[in-house]
Amino acid sequence: MTFKSFRNTTDRFMREALGGLVAAHPRAEWHDEGFVGLSRSDDTPAPRVAVISGGGSGHEPMHAGFIGEGMLDAACPGLVFTSPNAVQIGAATKWADRGKGVVHVVKNYTGDVMNFTVAANHAEADVEQVLVDDDVATEIDSGDSPGRRGTGATVIVEKIAGAAAARGDDLKTVARIAQRAADGSRSMAVALQAGHSPTNDRATFDLEDNQIEVGVGIHGEPGVERRDLTDTETSASALVEELLGGILGSLNKAGVELTDAMLFVNGLGGTSELELDLVFGEALKQLQQRGVTVRRGMRGTLVTSLNMAGVSITLTALDDELTELIDADTAAPAWPGIVADPQYADAVMVDDEKQPDEGAENAWLSAFVDRLSQSFDDLTALDREAGDGDFGQNMEAAFGDITTPIKGADADVLNYFAHRMLVRAGGTSGAVLGTFFRAMADVFEADGVDSREADGATFGGALAGGLRRGVDAITELGGAKEGDNTLIDALAPAAKAADALSEHGTVDEVLAAVFTPAVEGAKATRGMQAKKGRASYLGESSKNVPDPGAIAVTWLFGEAGVSEF
């Protein structure tokens, strides 16, 4: 796999990235001793305890994003995944001291602990250290082990320490409360894909496309177990259950009986917001089933491992005091909104419209649904080349659970199709095809025509009128016309063919006569420059792909595989 990054030169990457970070921060300043500090409005800030933290870069927005009133006073960034040095930390400690002492929030990594300890030993200010060691993946019962790594709980501890300092607590009290939060926190992470460094374009660890890594660290460390995606334990539900089991087991072993908790679902840098939402909801459901009350919830991409596609889950045992400190105001720009007492319920849209089910089978429109149902994936694959790849999914959302054979008059079934497209499908296709089916239904209803009992002449007249009205309605809605590489390129020839029929015969013969020009019109979209719809944004790249919507509407009249277009 080839990795690519935005950069100018590798040797200037960190200084330029940090320069941009500080420029984008509403209340931060760069100090050339090697730290980022909270900008001050005067030279003699009010006395209180100061809180600082730091670590290797690559975890942004931790730590600099959490500089702000009510949280951190300063942050010391190291090189990518490399701890800051003691000189940086010492300079930040001296600058941040307001005469009441300084709390160091330190992640349990050897380099971080050593450098913060050296800085504290040589500081003129009074210093208290708070150690965050929450990662249960590295919990080893051995005196030689460095112990659990410091990961996602770090930002929660920074928030609690900053809030305690802001309300005026003394140095030892701030440290004691923050350490209590750290001791009552556990985290565990899983990755679907390794991250890569923007300074060398190499993966942080090797992971095959069909594998996931359980128990990863935030410095790109591989996890404690590698697993194939084909395993049953790789669904979101199973992974959340595994992470929560490790977290709760570790807390229980430490004597922490978790009843009230803060739940923090964190993205590791390359995970979509929707996936974080899903994991948050899954964790919330499972904690409720385990009897844990989630008093505060938080989800976001806050403690990253560059651009790793993964999530971590953190639980922190809460009491009234810690909850109050979590809720306290902060101006730190990266601190997200916190939800109190979150409750989970599936976000299901209720659609009470019933499928028509009266009288005889509607062979015409049942056949259309059957043809669609065989080709949802093909339509999606085609739309990935011609547009945004959602057409087949939208058609499946509208028609995927319709049972065939359908019973009911043409007008009723067409109105049902219109409802499904407008309510279930969404997007451009939902609006366009919903409008089309509604226009068709209006004509069949006004003419009193039903394919189940009509002769070819009666049906052909209604079909021609319905297609004409449908084409006009689509044009009025979005401006598309024949030649714009849309479904109109199939519908308009079909309407003309229906109009021109001199001998109507049976309903099937009418459909067969209309089918051929509709197919030819759909084929003609291959090579057209799209002028409407999302394919129009792609320019020349969509020209050699037939329009998926044009293909789909031909199935109203007959059957042809996607490959035939």
DAGIVEN-V893534 format. One line per field, one symbol per residue. ss: DSSP state (H for helix, E for strand, - for the rest). phi: phi as a letter, one per 30 degrees, with the letter a starting at -180 (. if undefined). psi: psi as a letter, one per 30 degrees, with the letter a starting at -180 (. if undefined). A space follows every 10 residues. Layout:
# DAGIVEN-V893534
ss: ???
phi: ???
psi: ???
This chain:
# DAGIVEN-V893534
ss: ---------H HHHHHHHHHH HHHH---EEE E---EEEE-- ---------E EEEEEEE--- ---HHHE--- -E-EEEEEEE -----HHHHH HHHHHH---- -EEEEEE--H HHHHHHHHHH H-----EEEE EE--EHHH-- --------E- --HHHHHHHH HHHHHH---- HHHHHHHHHH HHH-EEEEEE EEE--E---- --E------- EEEE------ ----EEEE-- -HHH-HHHHH HHHHHHHHHH HHH------E EEEEEEE-E- --HHHHHHHH HHHHHHHHH- --EEEEEEEE -------EEE EEEEEEE--H HHHHHHH--- --------EE ---------- ---------- E-HHHHHHHH HHH--HHHHH HHHHHH---- HHHHHHHHH- ------E--H HHHHHHHHHH HHHHH-HHHH HHHHHHHHHH HHHHHHH--- -----HHHHH HHHHHHHHHH HHHHHHHH-- -------HHH HHHHHHHHH- ------HHHH HHHHHHHHHH HHHH------ ---HHHHHHH HH-----HHH HHHH------ -HHH-
phi: .ccbbdacbd dceddddddd edddddbbbd cddjbcbddc dbdbdedadc bballddjce ddcddcdlei bccabcccde hbdddddedd ddddddecjc jbcccbddbe dddddddedd dcddddbbcc ccbcdddcdb daddddjddc bddedddddd dddddddjdd eddedddddd dddccbbabb bcaddbddcb hcddacbddc bbbcidcdci dddcacbddd dddcdedddd dddddddddd ddddicddcc bccbccdckb cddddddddd ddddeddddd icdddbbabl ccbcbhbdda bbcbcbdcbd dddddddddb cddddddccc hdbcaedcdd bcdcdeabid dcdedddddd deddbedddd dddddcacic ddddddddcd cdccddckde ddddddeddd ddccdiiddd dddddddddd dddddddicb ddbddddddd dddddddddd dddddddbid bejcibdddc dddddddddd dcbdiceddd dddddddddd ddddddjddd cbiddddcid dcdcbddddd ddddddcaca deddc
psi: kkkklkldle fgeeeeeeee eeefkfhlkk kffhlklkkk flfilkklkl klalaklfgk fkfffgklkg ckflkjkalk gklllfeeee eeeeefkgfg lkkjjkkike eeeeeeeeee fgkflkkkkk kjifjffgjk ikffkfaklk cefeeeeeee eeeeeffgll eeeeeeeeee eefgkklklk kfklllkfff hkkflkklfg lljkgllfgg klafkkkkff kfggleeeee eeeeeeeeee eefggjjjek lkkjkkkgfg kleeeeeeee eeeeeeeeff gkjjfkkkkl jejlichkjl llkkkkkkae eeeeeefkkk gkffklkkkk hkkkkkikkk jgkkkkhkal kjeefeeeee eeffgeeeee eefeefbggf eeeeeeeefe gkklkkklle eeeeeeeeee eeeeeaaeee eeeeeeeeee eeeeeefhkk ffflleeeee eeeeeeeeee eeeeeeeffk lkfghafffe eeeeeeeeeg kejebleeee eeefeeeeee eeeffjfkjk fllfffffbf fgegkkkeee eefffffakk leff.
